[in-house]
């Protein structure tokens, strides 16, 4: 049985693919969904993130109502994957990567969420 790739490996591969879809790097909006999003600009990317966030919320509410069946939980995972993907498109648009987010999460690790939030207002 082969080991599955780590989540960070998959995120790094997706990030590299997203980077390659930038129009300035040859991404063709007529051939690539991501290149089309980049071509349309920030507002199109943000709109997709909003749509995917809403679909994630609705899937979670449906899963809760369905008693957390495997099918309902699968829908939550599907929608979160869409949300993460489109968020990664935004990161790439701003010259950021999943590693930047992971570093921020590592910085917060071990901090109380309440303490971390309070530190932002100072």
N, CA, C and O atoms as a Tinker XYZ file with bonds, in Angstrom:
   488  protein
     1  N      0.843000   -1.174000    0.000000    73     2
     2  CA     0.000000    0.000000    0.000000    64     1     3
     3  C      0.892000    1.242000    0.000000    63     2     4     5
     4  O      1.744000    1.393000    0.875000    81     3
     5  N      0.700000    2.127000   -0.973000    73     3     6
     6  CA     1.546000    3.319000   -1.057000    64     5     7
     7  C      1.014000    4.419000   -0.154000    63     6     8     9
     8  O     -0.186000    4.535000    0.096000    81     7
     9  N      1.947000    5.211000    0.318000    73     7    10
    10  CA     1.577000    6.329000    1.191000    64     9    11
    11  C      0.922000    7.414000    0.355000    63    10    12    13
    12  O      1.338000    7.682000   -0.772000    81    11
    13  N     -0.087000    8.023000    0.908000    73    11    14
    14  CA    -0.719000    9.122000    0.190000    64    13    15
    15  C      0.114000   10.378000    0.384000    63    14    16    17
    16  O      0.791000   10.531000    1.401000    81    15
    17  N      0.065000   11.277000   -0.595000    73    15    18
    18  CA     0.843000   12.508000   -0.470000    64    17    19
    19  C      0.311000   13.367000    0.668000    63    18    20    21
    20  O     -0.871000   13.321000    1.007000    81    19
    21  N      1.206000   14.146000    1.243000    73    19    22
    22  CA     0.784000   15.006000    2.345000    64    21    23
    23  C     -0.057000   16.153000    1.808000    63    22    24    25
    24  O      0.015000   16.512000    0.633000    81    23
    25  N     -0.856000   16.715000    2.708000    73    23    26
    26  CA    -1.677000   17.854000    2.337000    64    25    27
    27  C     -0.842000   19.015000    1.829000    63    26    28    29
    28  O     -1.238000   19.717000    0.897000    81    27
    29  N      0.325000   19.216000    2.451000    73    27    30
    30  CA     1.161000   20.334000    2.011000    64    29    31
    31  C      1.717000   20.079000    0.619000    63    30    32    33
    32  O      1.896000   21.023000   -0.151000    81    31
    33  N      1.999000   18.798000    0.271000    73    31    34
    34  CA     2.452000   18.486000   -1.089000    64    33    35
    35  C      1.371000   18.829000   -2.107000    63    34    36    37
    36  O      1.650000   19.432000   -3.144000    81    35
    37  N      0.152000   18.446000   -1.806000    73    35    38
    38  CA    -0.954000   18.709000   -2.720000    64    37    39
    39  C     -1.174000   20.211000   -2.860000    63    38    40    41
    40  O     -1.342000   20.712000   -3.971000    81    39
    41  N     -1.174000   20.930000   -1.739000    73    39    42
    42  CA    -1.357000   22.381000   -1.800000    64    41    43
    43  C     -0.244000   23.040000   -2.603000    63    42    44    45
    44  O     -0.504000   23.966000   -3.371000    81    43
    45  N      0.988000   22.578000   -2.437000    73    43    46
    46  CA     2.114000   23.146000   -3.190000    64    45    47
    47  C      1.956000   22.881000   -4.687000    63    46    48    49
    48  O      2.245000   23.761000   -5.498000    81    47
    49  N      1.507000   21.693000   -5.063000    73    47    50
    50  CA     1.299000   21.385000   -6.486000    64    49    51
    51  C      0.184000   22.250000   -7.067000    63    50    52    53
    52  O      0.313000   22.777000   -8.172000    81    51
    53  N     -0.909000   22.393000   -6.319000    73    51    54
    54  CA    -2.007000   23.234000   -6.798000    64    53    55
    55  C     -1.535000   24.677000   -6.925000    63    54    56    57
    56  O     -1.842000   25.346000   -7.912000    81    55
    57  N     -0.787000   25.162000   -5.931000    73    55    58
    58  CA    -0.277000   26.542000   -5.977000    64    57    59
    59  C      0.600000   26.754000   -7.201000    63    58    60    61
    60  O      0.515000   27.797000   -7.848000    81    59
    61  N      1.442000   25.781000   -7.528000    73    59    62
    62  CA     2.302000   25.894000   -8.710000    64    61    63
    63  C      1.468000   25.928000   -9.989000    63    62    64    65
    64  O      1.767000   26.689000  -10.910000    81    63
    65  N      0.434000   25.110000  -10.043000    73    63    66
    66  CA    -0.448000   25.119000  -11.214000    64    65    67
    67  C     -1.158000   26.455000  -11.340000    63    66    68    69
    68  O     -1.255000   27.008000  -12.436000    81    67
    69  N     -1.659000   26.981000  -10.220000    73    67    70
    70  CA    -2.334000   28.281000  -10.252000    64    69    71
    71  C     -1.383000   29.359000  -10.747000    63    70    72    73
    72  O     -1.755000   30.196000  -11.569000    81    71
    73  N     -0.177000   29.336000  -10.250000    73    71    74
    74  CA     0.831000   30.324000  -10.677000    64    73    75
    75  C      1.035000   30.260000  -12.185000    63    74    76    77
    76  O      1.145000   31.292000  -12.847000    81    75
    77  N      1.084000   29.048000  -12.724000    73    75    78
    78  CA     1.314000   28.877000  -14.166000    64    77    79
    79  C      0.138000   29.358000  -15.016000    63    78    80    81
    80  O      0.280000   29.552000  -16.223000    81    79
    81  N     -1.009000   29.547000  -14.392000    73    79    82
    82  CA    -2.202000   29.990000  -15.122000    64    81    83
    83  C     -2.326000   31.514000  -15.203000    63    82    84    85
    84  O     -3.238000   32.029000  -15.850000    81    83
    85  N     -1.411000   32.233000  -14.550000    73    83    86
    86  CA    -1.462000   33.690000  -14.620000    64    85    87
    87  C     -1.251000   34.131000  -16.072000    63    86    88    89
    88  O     -0.360000   33.622000  -16.752000    81    87
    89  N     -2.062000   35.071000  -16.543000    73    87    90
    90  CA    -1.917000   35.520000  -17.936000    64    89    91
    91  C     -0.502000   35.974000  -18.274000    63    90    92    93
    92  O     -0.021000   35.719000  -19.378000    81    91
    93  N      0.168000   36.641000  -17.344000    73    91    94
    94  CA     1.524000   37.115000  -17.621000    64    93    95
    95  C      2.536000   35.976000  -17.741000    63    94    96    97
    96  O      3.663000   36.182000  -18.192000    81    95
    97  N      2.121000   34.767000  -17.330000    73    95    98
    98  CA     2.977000   33.587000  -17.462000    64    97    99
    99  C      2.459000   32.644000  -18.545000    63    98   100   101
   100  O      2.867000   31.486000  -18.623000    81    99
   101  N      1.567000   33.151000  -19.368000    73    99   102
   102  CA     1.069000   32.368000  -20.499000    64   101   103
   103  C     -0.267000   31.703000  -20.296000    63   102   104   105
   104  O     -0.736000   30.990000  -21.184000    81   103
   105  N     -0.909000   31.914000  -19.137000    73   103   106
   106  CA    -2.237000   31.338000  -18.917000    64   105   107
   107  C     -3.228000   31.905000  -19.918000    63   106   108   109
   108  O     -3.325000   33.120000  -20.084000    81   107
   109  N     -3.953000   31.037000  -20.573000    73   107   110
   110  CA    -4.889000   31.442000  -21.623000    64   109   111
   111  C     -6.322000   31.415000  -21.089000    63   110   112   113
   112  O     -6.846000   30.343000  -20.784000    81   111
   113  N     -6.965000   32.595000  -20.972000    73   111   114
   114  CA    -8.337000   32.654000  -20.456000    64   113   115
   115  C     -9.347000   31.860000  -21.288000    63   114   116   117
   116  O    -10.423000   31.518000  -20.797000    81   115
   117  N     -9.006000   31.569000  -22.541000    73   115   118
   118  CA    -9.908000   30.768000  -23.381000    64   117   119
   119  C     -9.769000   29.275000  -23.124000    63   118   120   121
   120  O    -10.616000   28.489000  -23.546000    81   119
   121  N     -8.694000   28.877000  -22.428000    73   119   122
   122  CA    -8.435000   27.457000  -22.210000    64   121   123
   123  C     -8.400000   27.056000  -20.745000    63   122   124   125
   124  O     -8.397000   25.868000  -20.423000    81   123
   125  N     -8.371000   28.051000  -19.847000    73   123   126
   126  CA    -8.212000   27.747000  -18.435000    64   125   127
   127  C     -9.183000   28.570000  -17.594000    63   126   128   129
   128  O     -9.247000   29.794000  -17.709000    81   127
   129  N     -9.929000   27.879000  -16.754000    73   127   130
   130  CA   -10.851000   28.543000  -15.833000    64   129   131
   131  C    -10.102000   29.511000  -14.927000    63   130   132   133
   132  O    -10.547000   30.641000  -14.726000    81   131
   133  N     -8.973000   29.079000  -14.380000    73   131   134
   134  CA    -8.205000   29.920000  -13.468000    64   133   135
   135  C     -7.636000   31.128000  -14.212000    63   134   136   137
   136  O     -7.681000   32.243000  -13.693000    81   135
   137  N     -7.110000   30.928000  -15.400000    73   135   138
   138  CA    -6.601000   32.057000  -16.192000    64   137   139
   139  C     -7.728000   33.053000  -16.457000    63   138   140   141
   140  O     -7.508000   34.264000  -16.453000    81   139
   141  N     -8.924000   32.540000  -16.684000    73   139   142
   142  CA   -10.079000   33.422000  -16.901000    64   141   143
   143  C    -10.388000   34.235000  -15.645000    63   142   144   145
   144  O    -10.665000   35.432000  -15.730000    81   143
   145  N    -10.339000   33.584000  -14.472000    73   143   146
   146  CA   -10.543000   34.321000  -13.220000    64   145   147
   147  C     -9.481000   35.405000  -13.048000    63   146   148   149
   148  O     -9.803000   36.545000  -12.712000    81   147
   149  N     -8.214000   35.051000  -13.278000    73   147   150
   150  CA    -7.149000   36.050000  -13.173000    64   149   151
   151  C     -7.395000   37.204000  -14.137000    63   150   152   153
   152  O     -7.232000   38.370000  -13.779000    81   151
   153  N     -7.788000   36.868000  -15.360000    73   151   154
   154  CA    -8.036000   37.886000  -16.384000    64   153   155
   155  C     -9.178000   38.825000  -15.977000    63   154   156   157
   156  O     -9.116000   40.030000  -16.224000    81   155
   157  N    -10.211000   38.270000  -15.357000    73   155   158
   158  CA   -11.355000   39.087000  -14.932000    64   157   159
   159  C    -11.014000   39.980000  -13.747000    63   158   160   161
   160  O    -11.639000   41.023000  -13.557000    81   159
   161  N    -10.035000   39.582000  -12.952000    73   159   162
   162  CA    -9.571000   40.439000  -11.867000    64   161   163
   163  C    -10.072000   40.052000  -10.487000    63   162   164   165
   164  O    -10.789000   39.070000  -10.297000    81   163
   165  N     -9.654000   40.879000   -9.534000    73   163   166
   166  CA    -9.914000   40.610000   -8.124000    64   165   167
   167  C    -11.393000   40.430000   -7.808000    63   166   168   169
   168  O    -11.761000   39.519000   -7.067000    81   167
   169  N    -12.241000   41.286000   -8.361000    73   167   170
   170  CA   -13.664000   41.206000   -8.023000    64   169   171
   171  C    -14.278000   39.870000   -8.418000    63   170   172   173
   172  O    -15.118000   39.335000   -7.694000    81   171
   173  N    -13.866000   39.327000   -9.563000    73   171   174
   174  CA   -14.390000   38.018000   -9.980000    64   173   175
   175  C    -13.939000   36.921000   -9.025000    63   174   176   177
   176  O    -14.707000   36.020000   -8.690000    81   175
   177  N    -12.688000   37.009000   -8.592000    73   175   178
   178  CA   -12.162000   36.015000   -7.644000    64   177   179
   179  C    -12.887000   36.141000   -6.309000    63   178   180   181
   180  O    -13.289000   35.138000   -5.718000    81   179
   181  N    -13.052000   37.363000   -5.839000    73   179   182
   182  CA   -13.739000   37.584000   -4.561000    64   181   183
   183  C    -15.195000   37.129000   -4.621000    63   182   184   185
   184  O    -15.720000   36.588000   -3.648000    81   183
   185  N    -15.839000   37.347000   -5.754000    73   183   186
   186  CA   -17.228000   36.902000   -5.917000    64   185   187
   187  C    -17.299000   35.375000   -5.798000    63   186   188   189
   188  O    -18.191000   34.842000   -5.139000    81   187
   189  N    -16.359000   34.679000   -6.437000    73   187   190
   190  CA   -16.350000   33.210000   -6.352000    64   189   191
   191  C    -16.118000   32.748000   -4.915000    63   190   192   193
   192  O    -16.739000   31.782000   -4.472000    81   191
   193  N    -15.234000   33.424000   -4.183000    73   191   194
   194  CA   -14.993000   33.051000   -2.788000    64   193   195
   195  C    -16.271000   33.241000   -1.984000    63   194   196   197
   196  O    -16.619000   32.395000   -1.160000    81   195
   197  N    -16.965000   34.336000   -2.215000    73   195   198
   198  CA   -18.231000   34.565000   -1.509000    64   197   199
   199  C    -19.255000   33.493000   -1.821000    63   198   200   201
   200  O    -19.948000   33.010000   -0.926000    81   199
   201  N    -19.353000   33.117000   -3.100000    73   199   202
   202  CA   -20.292000   32.059000   -3.498000    64   201   203
   203  C    -19.930000   30.744000   -2.823000    63   202   204   205
   204  O    -20.796000   30.051000   -2.289000    81   203
   205  N    -18.647000   30.407000   -2.851000    73   203   206
   206  CA   -18.212000   29.133000   -2.273000    64   205   207
   207  C    -18.370000   29.134000   -0.756000    63   206   208   209
   208  O    -18.697000   28.100000   -0.174000    81   207
   209  N    -18.146000   30.270000   -0.111000    73   207   210
   210  CA   -18.349000   30.351000    1.338000    64   209   211
   211  C    -19.812000   30.113000    1.673000    63   210   212   213
   212  O    -20.128000   29.395000    2.622000    81   211
   213  N    -20.700000   30.713000    0.896000    73   211   214
   214  CA   -22.138000   30.522000    1.121000    64   213   215
   215  C    -22.524000   29.062000    0.905000    63   214   216   217
   216  O    -23.287000   28.499000    1.690000    81   215
   217  N    -22.001000   28.447000   -0.155000    73   215   218
   218  CA   -22.309000   27.037000   -0.419000    64   217   219
   219  C    -21.770000   26.140000    0.695000    63   218   220   221
   220  O    -22.385000   25.126000    1.025000    81   219
   221  N    -20.630000   26.506000    1.274000    73   219   222
   222  CA   -20.073000   25.748000    2.393000    64   221   223
   223  C    -20.989000   25.843000    3.608000    63   222   224   225
   224  O    -21.270000   24.840000    4.264000    81   223
   225  N    -21.449000   27.048000    3.902000    73   223   226
   226  CA   -22.363000   27.248000    5.027000    64   225   227
   227  C    -23.635000   26.431000    4.821000    63   226   228   229
   228  O    -24.106000   25.764000    5.742000    81   227
   229  N    -24.183000   26.482000    3.629000    73   227   230
   230  CA   -25.428000   25.753000    3.352000    64   229   231
   231  C    -25.219000   24.242000    3.455000    63   230   232   233
   232  O    -26.078000   23.528000    3.973000    81   231
   233  N    -24.082000   23.756000    2.964000    73   231   234
   234  CA   -23.791000   22.318000    3.064000    64   233   235
   235  C    -23.673000   21.892000    4.527000    63   234   236   237
   236  O    -24.136000   20.815000    4.902000    81   235
   237  N    -23.055000   22.737000    5.351000    73   235   238
   238  CA   -22.921000   22.414000    6.775000    64   237   239
   239  C    -24.284000   22.403000    7.460000    63   238   240   241
   240  O    -24.564000   21.535000    8.287000    81   239
   241  N    -25.115000   23.358000    7.117000    73   239   242
   242  CA   -26.461000   23.390000    7.709000    64   241   243
   243  C    -27.255000   22.153000    7.272000    63   242   244   245
   244  O    -27.961000   21.545000    8.077000    81   243
   245  N    -27.131000   21.790000    5.993000    73   243   246
   246  CA   -27.816000   20.591000    5.497000    64   245   247
   247  C    -27.288000   19.341000    6.194000    63   246   248   249
   248  O    -28.059000   18.446000    6.542000    81   247
   249  N    -25.965000   19.281000    6.400000    73   247   250
   250  CA   -25.367000   18.118000    7.065000    64   249   251
   251  C    -25.877000   17.997000    8.495000    63   250   252   253
   252  O    -26.181000   16.902000    8.969000    81   251
   253  N    -25.963000   19.117000    9.163000    73   251   254
   254  CA   -26.479000   19.112000   10.539000    64   253   255
   255  C    -27.923000   18.612000   10.547000    63   254   256   257
   256  O    -28.297000   17.795000   11.389000    81   255
   257  N    -28.726000   19.103000    9.612000    73   255   258
   258  CA   -30.134000   18.708000    9.546000    64   257   259
   259  C    -30.287000   17.230000    9.170000    63   258   260   261
   260  O    -31.256000   16.582000    9.565000    81   259
   261  N    -29.327000   16.705000    8.406000    73   259   262
   262  CA   -29.381000   15.307000    7.960000    64   261   263
   263  C    -28.761000   14.357000    8.984000    63   262   264   265
   264  O    -28.596000   13.169000    8.706000    81   263
   265  N    -28.423000   14.867000   10.151000    73   263   266
   266  CA   -27.830000   14.011000   11.171000    64   265   267
   267  C    -26.409000   13.605000   10.851000    63   266   268   269
   268  O    -25.955000   12.544000   11.278000    81   267
   269  N    -25.710000   14.424000   10.115000    73   267   270
   270  CA   -24.305000   14.196000    9.768000    64   269   271
   271  C    -24.086000   12.854000    9.064000    63   270   272   273
   272  O    -23.156000   12.120000    9.398000    81   271
   273  N    -24.925000   12.542000    8.108000    73   271   274
   274  CA   -24.747000   11.329000    7.315000    64   273   275
   275  C    -23.440000   11.433000    6.525000    63   274   276   277
   276  O    -22.923000   12.529000    6.310000    81   275
   277  N    -22.915000   10.290000    6.097000    73   275   278
   278  CA   -21.679000   10.289000    5.312000    64   277   279
   279  C    -21.850000   11.104000    4.033000    63   278   280   281
   280  O    -20.945000   11.837000    3.633000    81   279
   281  N    -22.996000   10.974000    3.403000    73   279   282
   282  CA   -23.249000   11.734000    2.175000    64   281   283
   283  C    -23.238000   13.238000    2.449000    63   282   284   285
   284  O    -22.655000   14.011000    1.690000    81   283
   285  N    -23.887000   13.642000    3.536000    73   283   286
   286  CA   -23.940000   15.067000    3.879000    64   285   287
   287  C    -22.557000   15.592000    4.249000    63   286   288   289
   288  O    -22.195000   16.706000    3.868000    81   287
   289  N    -21.784000   14.803000    4.985000    73   287   290
   290  CA   -20.428000   15.218000    5.333000    64   289   291
   291  C    -19.558000   15.310000    4.080000    63   290   292   293
   292  O    -18.697000   16.184000    3.977000    81   291
   293  N    -19.787000   14.407000    3.132000    73   291   294
   294  CA   -19.058000   14.463000    1.863000    64   293   295
   295  C    -19.327000   15.752000    1.107000    63   294   296   297
   296  O    -18.433000   16.310000    0.472000    81   295
   297  N    -20.563000   16.220000    1.181000    73   295   298
   298  CA   -20.920000   17.493000    0.533000    64   297   299
   299  C    -20.188000   18.659000    1.202000    63   298   300   301
   300  O    -19.752000   19.590000    0.524000    81   299
   301  N    -20.054000   18.610000    2.521000    73   299   302
   302  CA   -19.304000   19.656000    3.229000    64   301   303
   303  C    -17.854000   19.660000    2.743000    63   302   304   305
   304  O    -17.302000   20.718000    2.441000    81   303
   305  N    -17.245000   18.490000    2.669000    73   303   306
   306  CA   -15.860000   18.390000    2.207000    64   305   307
   307  C    -15.739000   18.931000    0.780000    63   306   308   309
   308  O    -14.798000   19.661000    0.472000    81   307
   309  N    -16.679000   18.577000   -0.078000    73   307   310
   310  CA   -16.673000   19.040000   -1.474000    64   309   311
   311  C    -16.717000   20.569000   -1.529000    63   310   312   313
   312  O    -15.957000   21.191000   -2.272000    81   311
   313  N    -17.596000   21.158000   -0.754000    73   311   314
   314  CA   -17.739000   22.620000   -0.777000    64   313   315
   315  C    -16.532000   23.316000   -0.150000    63   314   316   317
   316  O    -16.099000   24.360000   -0.637000    81   315
   317  N    -15.990000   22.750000    0.918000    73   315   318
   318  CA   -14.787000   23.337000    1.520000    64   317   319
   319  C    -13.620000   23.265000    0.527000    63   318   320   321
   320  O    -12.818000   24.195000    0.445000    81   319
   321  N    -13.525000   22.165000   -0.223000    73   319   322
   322  CA   -12.477000   22.061000   -1.247000    64   321   323
   323  C    -12.630000   23.182000   -2.275000    63   322   324   325
   324  O    -11.639000   23.798000   -2.668000    81   323
   325  N    -13.855000   23.449000   -2.711000    73   323   326
   326  CA   -14.087000   24.563000   -3.639000    64   325   327
   327  C    -13.675000   25.892000   -3.018000    63   326   328   329
   328  O    -13.056000   26.728000   -3.676000    81   327
   329  N    -14.020000   26.082000   -1.754000    73   327   330
   330  CA   -13.673000   27.322000   -1.059000    64   329   331
   331  C    -12.163000   27.463000   -0.935000    63   330   332   333
   332  O    -11.613000   28.526000   -1.224000    81   331
   333  N    -11.494000   26.408000   -0.511000    73   331   334
   334  CA   -10.031000   26.459000   -0.397000    64   333   335
   335  C     -9.405000   26.756000   -1.752000    63   334   336   337
   336  O     -8.500000   27.585000   -1.850000    81   335
   337  N     -9.879000   26.087000   -2.796000    73   335   338
   338  CA    -9.319000   26.287000   -4.128000    64   337   339
   339  C     -9.413000   27.751000   -4.544000    63   338   340   341
   340  O     -8.427000   28.346000   -4.978000    81   339
   341  N    -10.594000   28.319000   -4.411000    73   339   342
   342  CA   -10.766000   29.710000   -4.843000    64   341   343
   343  C     -9.992000   30.681000   -3.946000    63   342   344   345
   344  O     -9.546000   31.732000   -4.406000    81   343
   345  N     -9.835000   30.333000   -2.680000    73   343   346
   346  CA    -8.996000   31.142000   -1.800000    64   345   347
   347  C     -7.538000   31.057000   -2.236000    63   346   348   349
   348  O     -6.804000   32.042000   -2.151000    81   347
   349  N     -7.119000   29.893000   -2.697000    73   347   350
   350  CA    -5.759000   29.748000   -3.210000    64   349   351
   351  C     -5.561000   30.573000   -4.479000    63   350   352   353
   352  O     -4.471000   31.094000   -4.714000    81   351
   353  N     -6.600000   30.694000   -5.296000    73   351   354
   354  CA    -6.517000   31.559000   -6.480000    64   353   355
   355  C     -6.247000   32.999000   -6.031000    63   354   356   357
   356  O     -5.411000   33.692000   -6.612000    81   355
   357  N     -6.963000   33.438000   -4.994000    73   355   358
   358  CA    -6.755000   34.788000   -4.468000    64   357   359
   359  C     -5.331000   34.955000   -3.932000    63   358   360   361
   360  O     -4.682000   35.966000   -4.198000    81   359
   361  N     -4.850000   33.973000   -3.183000    73   359   362
   362  CA    -3.475000   34.043000   -2.686000    64   361   363
   363  C     -2.498000   34.222000   -3.843000    63   362   364   365
   364  O     -1.618000   35.081000   -3.793000    81   363
   365  N     -2.658000   33.405000   -4.889000    73   363   366
   366  CA    -1.768000   33.501000   -6.046000    64   365   367
   367  C     -1.870000   34.873000   -6.698000    63   366   368   369
   368  O     -0.861000   35.441000   -7.116000    81   367
   369  N     -3.070000   35.400000   -6.784000    73   367   370
   370  CA    -3.284000   36.726000   -7.379000    64   369   371
   371  C     -2.456000   37.790000   -6.655000    63   370   372   373
   372  O     -1.957000   38.728000   -7.277000    81   371
   373  N     -2.316000   37.635000   -5.332000    73   371   374
   374  CA    -1.585000   38.600000   -4.516000    64   373   375
   375  C     -0.125000   38.198000   -4.276000    63   374   376   377
   376  O      0.562000   38.793000   -3.446000    81   375
   377  N      0.344000   37.174000   -5.017000    73   375   378
   378  CA     1.733000   36.751000   -4.874000    64   377   379
   379  C      2.008000   36.012000   -3.576000    63   378   380   381
   380  O      3.137000   35.999000   -3.086000    81   379
   381  N      0.975000   35.400000   -3.024000    73   379   382
   382  CA     1.093000   34.643000   -1.781000    64   381   383
   383  C      0.906000   33.163000   -2.064000    63   382   384   385
   384  O      0.502000   32.775000   -3.160000    81   383
   385  N      1.204000   32.341000   -1.064000    73   383   386
   386  CA     1.076000   30.893000   -1.248000    64   385   387
   387  C      0.472000   30.264000   -0.002000    63   386   388   389
   388  O      0.358000   30.917000    1.036000    81   387
   389  N      0.086000   28.999000   -0.103000    73   387   390
   390  CA    -0.399000   28.298000    1.090000    64   389   391
   391  C      0.639000   28.309000    2.217000    63   390   392   393
   392  O      0.272000   28.311000    3.392000    81   391
   393  N      1.918000   28.316000    1.873000    73   391   394
   394  CA     2.961000   28.366000    2.901000    64   393   395
   395  C      2.846000   29.621000    3.756000    63   394   396   397
   396  O      3.123000   29.583000    4.955000    81   395
   397  N      2.439000   30.732000    3.149000    73   395   398
   398  CA     2.255000   31.961000    3.921000    64   397   399
   399  C      1.162000   31.777000    4.972000    63   398   400   401
   400  O      1.289000   32.253000    6.100000    81   399
   401  N      0.099000   31.091000    4.597000    73   399   402
   402  CA    -1.002000   30.838000    5.529000    64   401   403
   403  C     -0.558000   29.855000    6.607000    63   402   404   405
   404  O     -0.875000   30.032000    7.783000    81   403
   405  N      0.172000   28.825000    6.207000    73   403   406
   406  CA     0.658000   27.837000    7.174000    64   405   407
   407  C      1.583000   28.503000    8.198000    63   406   408   409
   408  O      1.515000   28.198000    9.389000    81   407
   409  N      2.443000   29.406000    7.736000    73   407   410
   410  CA     3.318000   30.119000    8.670000    64   409   411
   411  C      2.503000   30.948000    9.668000    63   410   412   413
   412  O      2.845000   31.015000   10.848000    81   411
   413  N      1.427000   31.577000    9.189000    73   411   414
   414  CA     0.579000   32.360000   10.090000    64   413   415
   415  C     -0.124000   31.454000   11.093000    63   414   416   417
   416  O     -0.236000   31.797000   12.270000    81   415
   417  N     -0.596000   30.305000   10.633000    73   415   418
   418  CA    -1.224000   29.358000   11.558000    64   417   419
   419  C     -0.213000   28.859000   12.591000    63   418   420   421
   420  O     -0.544000   28.706000   13.767000    81   419
   421  N      1.016000   28.606000   12.151000    73   419   422
   422  CA     2.058000   28.162000   13.077000    64   421   423
   423  C      2.342000   29.250000   14.110000    63   422   424   425
   424  O      2.560000   28.951000   15.284000    81   423
   425  N      2.340000   30.506000   13.678000    73   423   426
   426  CA     2.564000   31.609000   14.614000    64   425   427
   427  C      1.483000   31.638000   15.685000    63   426   428   429
   428  O      1.755000   31.939000   16.847000    81   427
   429  N      0.259000   31.324000   15.285000    73   427   430
   430  CA    -0.875000   31.362000   16.217000    64   429   431
   431  C     -0.993000   30.113000   17.077000    63   430   432   433
   432  O     -1.680000   30.127000   18.098000    81   431
   433  N     -0.335000   29.044000   16.678000    73   431   434
   434  CA    -0.475000   27.776000   17.393000    64   433   435
   435  C     -0.108000   27.948000   18.859000    63   434   436   437
   436  O      0.923000   28.532000   19.195000    81   435
   437  N     -0.949000   27.442000   19.701000    73   435   438
   438  CA    -0.716000   27.521000   21.126000    64   437   439
   439  C     -1.240000   28.791000   21.768000    63   438   440   441
   440  O     -1.249000   28.911000   22.994000    81   439
   441  N     -1.675000   29.737000   20.955000    73   439   442
   442  CA    -2.276000   30.963000   21.488000    64   441   443
   443  C     -3.760000   30.738000   21.693000    63   442   444   445
   444  O     -4.410000   30.063000   20.895000    81   443
   445  N     -4.278000   31.286000   22.728000    73   443   446
   446  CA    -5.727000   31.297000   22.890000    64   445   447
   447  C     -6.307000   32.144000   21.769000    63   446   448   449
   448  O     -5.773000   33.207000   21.455000    81   447
   449  N     -7.375000   31.691000   21.175000    73   447   450
   450  CA    -8.029000   32.477000   20.136000    64   449   451
   451  C     -8.454000   33.843000   20.635000    63   450   452   453
   452  O     -8.394000   34.830000   19.903000    81   451
   453  N     -8.877000   33.893000   21.869000    73   451   454
   454  CA    -9.278000   35.176000   22.454000    64   453   455
   455  C     -8.078000   36.097000   22.630000    63   454   456   457
   456  O     -8.169000   37.299000   22.382000    81   455
   457  N     -6.939000   35.524000   23.064000    73   455   458
   458  CA    -5.724000   36.332000   23.215000    64   457   459
   459  C     -5.228000   36.817000   21.852000    63   458   460   461
   460  O     -4.831000   37.973000   21.707000    81   459
   461  N     -5.252000   35.933000   20.859000    73   459   462
   462  CA    -4.776000   36.306000   19.526000    64   461   463
   463  C     -5.626000   37.441000   18.971000    63   462   464   465
   464  O     -5.094000   38.400000   18.411000    81   463
   465  N     -6.922000   37.338000   19.120000    73   463   466
   466  CA    -7.824000   38.387000   18.619000    64   465   467
   467  C     -7.569000   39.699000   19.346000    63   466   468   469
   468  O     -7.540000   40.756000   18.717000    81   467
   469  N     -7.385000   39.647000   20.647000    73   467   470
   470  CA    -7.129000   40.858000   21.439000    64   469   471
   471  C     -5.807000   41.496000   21.013000    63   470   472   473
   472  O     -5.689000   42.722000   21.028000    81   471
   473  N     -4.817000   40.698000   20.637000    73   471   474
   474  CA    -3.519000   41.251000   20.245000    64   473   475
   475  C     -3.609000   42.028000   18.934000    63   474   476   477
   476  O     -2.790000   42.911000   18.684000    81   475
   477  N     -4.582000   41.714000   18.107000    73   475   478
   478  CA    -4.742000   42.408000   16.823000    64   477   479
   479  C     -5.239000   43.843000   17.020000    63   478   480   481
   480  O     -4.974000   44.707000   16.184000    81   479
   481  N     -5.940000   44.099000   18.091000    73   479   482
   482  CA    -6.520000   45.433000   18.288000    64   481   483
   483  C     -5.549000   46.385000   18.955000    63   482   484   485
   484  O     -5.860000   47.562000   19.139000    81   483
   485  N     -4.383000   45.892000   19.318000    73   483   486
   486  CA    -3.413000   46.757000   20.010000    64   485   487
   487  C     -2.542000   47.501000   19.029000    63   486   488
   488  O     -1.673000   48.272000   19.437000    81   487
